[in-house]
Amino acid sequence: MNVNHYFLGSPDFATPAIIIHSGVKEALDPDELAALMDLWQNPLYPDDAYFTEDMFNAEARAKSMQRAETPSVKLCLLETVDSETHPLHTHTYSECMDYRANQDISPQAPWTYWSEYDSYPFGPPPVILPPAIHGWNAIARVNRYGISEMNGWAGGWQGYTFVVQIGASQFITAGYGSGLQTRLMLAGSAIFKDVFIGPATNMPFVASVLHPVTFGGQNQFQIDSTYSDGGIAMPYTRMSDFVPMGIDAPNGLIVSGYVVAPPSGGSSGYVQTYGYEPDWYSRGIAGNHSADLDKSKLGQPNQSGWFRGGVSSIALMMVEGYYP
């Protein structure tokens, strides 16, 4: 991984310093080191000869901030996301406060948001363990950097099967394993049937195995405005029963289901959608094909097959795993 350098050497630059750059060590010319260290040096005479006291203090504060900001790649303690891969990665204030509360960090304690993990100049790098997770945690969810909720609706889905493939790059719990149990949340307004989940192969939309998922103990069920499962007070969503296993899915997860009919008293079977969702891909097809392992065949003129839903999610809002 390409990271910025750390520099080690005697304070007077009398001996060559050492560059530590992703584990590669080389000698550094003392003059080069001195020039680089000047970037973080407080103002000195004669450069500060014309400074007013306010100017000096402002410059000192700026240099202090430069010294405080690590030059290394940084790791988000909340989700094990690094600053090089996701430079715009952020969390809401409430998410940060929830993390601090779960870690028993006092509200008066200093904030810790990024943590170095790639190069450490002083001794061997410490082992940074991700924060422990327990109970039900999202393996993947739409809008993973914000509040998970669908942002669109699509009608006329009665008589059609949807399928969503989630790429492994979107697994929030990467590094924790697959957990002991698995469940998922669907969003829509319709009668659903025959929902399945399973690991993808290295072929897009081809599952190696599919496990049936029930809702309230049934393989046919309704989602409507009365449902707000999972304690999130969000109508038109429903959490499934748990599948009694974790699902190891290095190539991603596949979720599919059949929309039987409109909800009671409704005129159309609606599914909620989310687009654009990176590394989530969706498709649809007429008829009940939710149990088919191979969902890769695309429709051609005058031929049956799956139609593309694009980089998005159809009906699937999140997948969760249970961790002891």
N, C-alpha and C positions, 0 to 999 in steps of 0.2 A: 504494500500500500504506500502511495506517495504521500509523505507528510513533510511539514517544515522541519528545520534542523534545531537541535539543541547544541549548545557549545560548552565545552569544558576546558579549563586551562587555568594557569596561575593568574591572580588578579593583575599583575603587572605585564602580562603577555610575554614573559621572558621565555617561556617554553611553548612549543606548538600545542594547540588545543586539539581536541578530538571531536569530529562530527559524528553524532549518532543519528543515522538516517535509515529508518526501517531496519535497524539491526546491522547496517554496514558502517564500519568505522574507517575513517581516513584522516590523515594529518591536515590541519588547516593552517595556512600562513598567518602569523601573528598580526600582520597589518590588516589582513582581511577580517580577522576576528575583531580587532579594535573598531573597524568601520561599522561592522554589524552591531557591536555592543553599543555604539553611539546612538542607535535608534531608540534605546531604552534608558539612556543616561539623562539625569536631571540637568537642566541648563547650568553651564559652568562659565567662569570668566575665560576669555574676554567676550564670549557670545552673549552673556547676560549683562554686559556693562551698561547698556541703554535701557534695560528693563525697568519698568515701574514695579512696585510690590505686587500689584494685581496681575501684571503680565507674568511675573515670575511664578506666582501661585498657579495661574492658569496653565502655564507650560508644565509645571511640576505635576499637576493633576493629570494632564494628558499623558505624560510619560508613565505615571503610576498606573494608569488604566492600561497602557500598552504592556506593561510588565505583568499586570494581573491577568490579561487575556492569554490563555495558553495558545502557543503556535501549533499545537498538535491537533490531529483529528480528534473529535470529541464524541462521547457516547452519551445518549440520552438515558438517564437512569430509569425512566418510566417504561420504555419500550425497546431498549437495546437497539436503537437506530443511530447510525453514525452520521456525523456532520458532513462527510465527504459525499456519501450516497444521497443524503437528503438534506441539502444545505438550508432549506426553508422549513425544516421540521419545527413545529411549535405545538404547544399545549395551551388549553384555556386555563385561566386562573383557578377555576374550580377543580380541574383535573390535577393541577399541581398541588393544591391544598389537600385534595383527597389522598394523593400519594404521600404527602407529609404526614397526614393523620394515620394512614395505614402503617407507616414506618415508625410511628411514635416520635416524630420530630416535633419539637416545641414550636409553636407559631412565632416565638421570639428568636428562634435559632436562625443563623444565616441561611440564605437561599442557596441551594445546590441544584443546578439544573443540568449542566454538562459536566462530564467527568472524563479526564484523559484516559486513554487506554492503549495507545500504540507504542510510544517510546518514552522511556523514563531515564534521565541521565544519571540519577543517583541510585546506583544499585540495581538489582533485578526488578523487573516490573512486578508490581503486586497483582495478585489474582483478584479481578473484579467480577464478583458474582452478580447476576441479575437479581433484582428483588424477588423474594419468594412469592409465589402465587398459590392461593388456596381457593377451593370451591369452584364455582362456575366462572370461567373466563372466556372472553371472545377469542376464538382461533382466527376468525376473519369476520369483518363487518364492513358494510358500506360506509363511506366517509370516515375512514379510520382515524383521521386527524381532527375530527370534530364530532358533533352529535350525530349518531346513526339514525337516520330516518330516510325513507324513500322520497324522491322528488318528482315522481310522475305517475300517471295512471294509464292503463291500456285496456280498452273494452273488447268484447267479442271473443274472449278466449275460451268460451264453452266449447268442448269438443277438441281442444288442442292440448298438446304436451309442451311444457317448457323445460329447458335444461340450462343450467349455469355451471360453468367451469371457473374455479378460482385458482389462479396461479399461486405456486408456493411462495413467490416473492411477497404476497400479501398476508402471509400468516403472521399474526401479531405475536403469537406465543412461540415463535421459532426459537429453538434452544431448550425448550421445556419438555419436549416430547409431545405425544398425542393425547395425554390424559387417560383417565380410566373409563369415561363415558362421553358420549357425544349427543348433542341435540341441536336443533336449528329453529329459526324463526321465519315464518312466511308472512307476507303482507298482501292483502287484496280484499275482494268482496265477491266470494263465489263459493261453490261446493267443490272441494278438491278430493283427489283420490290417488292412491298408489304413489306415495312420495318415497324416494330412494336417495341414499347418499353413499358415496364410495370413493376410493382413490383413483385418480386418473393414471393411465399408462403414459409412455412417452409419445403416444399418438394423440393429438388433440381430439377431445370429445369421445374418447374410448376409455371406458372404465375397466379395471381388472376384476372388480366385484362390486355389487351394489347391495346395500343393506336396507331393508324396509324400515320406514319411519312412521310411527303412529302418532295420532293426536287424540288425547283423551281415550286411549286404548283402541281407537278405530282407525282403519285405513281409509275410510271415507268420512269427511268432516266438513264443517262450514266455518268460514271466517267472515265476520261482518262487524258492524259498528259496536257490538256489545263486547268484543274481545279487546283486552289491553293486558296481555299476559306479560310475565316477567317483572311485574311491579313498575313498569315504565309509563303507565297511564297513556298508552298510545293506541287509540282505536284502530280497527282493521288490521291488527297484527295478532299472531297466535304462535306460542311456543310449543314445540313438539314434546312428546315423551322422550326419555333418553334412550339412545341405543347403548346397550350394555358393553361398550368397548370403546377404546380410543382408536382412531383411524390413522395409521401411518401413511402419509401421502406426500412423498418427496416430489412428485410431479404435479401436485395440486389435487383439489377436491372437485367432485362432480355431484350436483344435486339436481334431481328431476322430479316432476310431478305432473299429474293429469288434472285438467280443469273439467269437471263433469257438467256443471250447469250453473246458471245464475243463483245467487242466494235466494232464500225463501222470500217471495214477493218482489224479486228483482227482475229486470228485463235483460240483463247482460252479465256475463261473467267477467269481472274485472280483476286484473293483477296490478299491483304497484310495481313501479320500475325505478331504477337509479342509473343514471348515465350522466356524464362519462365517468366510469370507475376503472382506473388502471388495473390491468391484468385480471379483470373479471370479464368473461365472455359468455354470451347467451345465444340461444337458438330456440326455434319453435317448429312444430309440425302438427298437421291434422291427425287425429286419432290418438289412441293411448299407446305411446311408445316409451313410457317412463322406465320400464324394466329392461329395455334393450341396453346391452353393454356398449354396443357400437352406435354412437349417435353422430358419426362423422360425415355420412353421405348427405351432400347438399342437393337441393331440388334443382332440376333442370326443366326446360320447357317441355310440357306434356309428360313429365315424370314426377313421381313423388320424391320427397326428400325434405331435409331440414332447411328452413330459411334463417338467415343470419339476423341476430338481434344486436350485433355490434359489441363494442366495448362497454358493457353495461350489465346490470343485473335485472332479471325478471323474477318477481315474486319473492326472491330470497333476500332477506335483510341481514342475517348473520348466522354464523355457526359457532357453537360454544363447546368447550371441553371441560370436564370436571377433573380437578387436581386435588389430591388429598392434602 
